[in-house]
Amino acid sequence: MSTIKKLAGQTAVYGLSSIAGRFINYLLVPLFTRVFTQAEYGINAEFYAYISFLNILLTHGMETAFFRFAQENNSRKVYAQAFISIFGASSFFFLLVLVGGNFISNQIGYGLHPEYLTYAAGILILDALAAIPFALLREQKKALRFAVIKNLNIFINVGINLYLLVFCPWFSNVYKIIPPFAIINPGIEVVFIANLIASLVTLILLFAELRQISFVFDKELWQQMMVYAIPMIWVGLAGMVNETLDRALLRFVWPDPIEAQQMNGIYSANYKLSIIITLFIQAYKFAAEPFFFAHAKQTDKRSLYAEVMNYFAWICLFIFILISSFLHYFKSFIGPDFHEGLKVVPILLWANIFLGLYYNVSIWYKLSNQTKKGALISLIGAGITIVLNLILIPILGYEGCAWTTFICYLTMLVIGYYWGQKYYPIPYNIKRIGLYVFTAILIYIIITYVSLQIEPNSFLGFAIRLVALFLFVGLGLKMEFKNLVASKNGA
């Protein structure tokens, strides 16, 4: 239990900072969905899908390779090779955009706005260069410094957006004076500019970590890291296909490109309502990956990984019940013009739960150096994503994107668990996790039925939802307390 408490402590530091900072960042969603049209917000979603996808290529698995090789080699030497590799990839990408930027903009349908690509490329390069310094902080368990810099990035980004989109128009209208750096008739480019400045400041704040890099290239070590990392590139690319391809495909698959851009905005805004699960999983990942590698040599590691899964599943399902039960409150997070997409929120919540569970079961291929099998699972998921999006988007629109994500992550979870038990067995408590899942589904069905009979905003409707939530919390506390007592008695 002490090791799990350490993981919980690390997750709490990452999580509290991540939740606090990212929640502030997500507060931009209500602003964006009220300032920008559905189509403009769709442009934002599409370009950030490109950024997420290309970030995998620029970082090319070096974060995971760094954690893996830092356990067995001079960590500073491994750190240097990882950064040099990303620096080389980023330099190549910079030259590519410099030479062919206008051509690329025309090919993706934004020839009239080549600046969008320029901004996106700048954000992408700066974030890629910051990836390994952030990984070093995680490896050194400097969670507080990691959190402070990450949150400063968010605060700067939010501050610039508020200044350009809220303060400047208000000040100009009231005092008839244009404030410094104001943009006349600001559009979606404001979002990119704010992010670009925030990413630049972040890299500057990581100067202490950047100074630790000795630019001495060790070809043999780098090749070993690349052999390990290359399958992770496919894992990352396939994962990003699963996560973001739908937003890039909508405009090309749906018959009407303008309508598709609007649908993209609606879908992306409602995707944000899975914020709490997303934030928890992100915080958990920051702490869990170095935690799993650090305990890989312990004799009881597999039982430890199984126990961690119990808590993870319980918390994820608690968040699902919280959001789905009180969705009539959470919907105020996005603008009224985007509420028509609320029907996809429960689907996306389950999809994210499956993804989080997959992150846990997939640790087997990283620990057993079978990253090729991990890549294959991700490629299977990517294949499902591509095929089902092409089939379902023309029929269901953005709802087809949600169901595709659901099916993809569920399939990956099932395959990952099955192969994991074959190649690196971990004694997950399937009965307990199954009980949590069954209870969460039952509560969701009951709450959905209650919503048809009782006004959600009434006292009775609120009370029923709150009682259901407490019952699920009580179930988890009872089960995990029994487990804690049993483990102490066994010790």
HELIX and SHEET records of a PDB file:
HELIX    1   1 SER A    2  TYR A   26  1                                  25    
HELIX    2   2 LEU A   28  VAL A   35  1                                   8    
HELIX    3   3 GLN A   38  THR A   59  1                                  22    
HELIX    4   4 MET A   62  ALA A   70  1                                   9    
HELIX    5   5 SER A   75  GLN A  107  1                                  33    
HELIX    6   6 PRO A  114  GLU A  139  1                                  26    
HELIX    7   7 ALA A  143  LEU A  162  1                                  20    
HELIX    8   8 TYR A  163  PHE A  167  3                                   5    
HELIX    9   9 CYS A  168  TYR A  175  1                                   8    
HELIX   10  10 GLU A  189  LEU A  205  1                                  17    
HELIX   11  11 PHE A  207  LEU A  210  1                                   4    
HELIX   12  12 LYS A  219  VAL A  253  1                                  35    
HELIX   13  13 PRO A  257  TYR A  271  1                                  15    
HELIX   14  14 LYS A  272  SER A  274  5                                   3    
HELIX   15  15 ILE A  275  ALA A  294  1                                  20    
HELIX   16  16 LYS A  301  SER A  325  1                                  25    
HELIX   17  17 LEU A  327  PHE A  330  1                                   4    
HELIX   18  18 LYS A  331  PHE A  333  5                                   3    
HELIX   19  19 PRO A  336  VAL A  344  5                                   9    
HELIX   20  20 VAL A  345  VAL A  361  1                                  17    
HELIX   21  21 ILE A  363  LEU A  367  1                                   5    
HELIX   22  22 THR A  371  LEU A  396  1                                  26    
HELIX   23  23 TYR A  398  TYR A  423  1                                  26    
HELIX   24  24 ILE A  430  GLN A  453  1                                  24    
HELIX   25  25 PHE A  459  GLY A  490  1                                  32    
END                                                                             
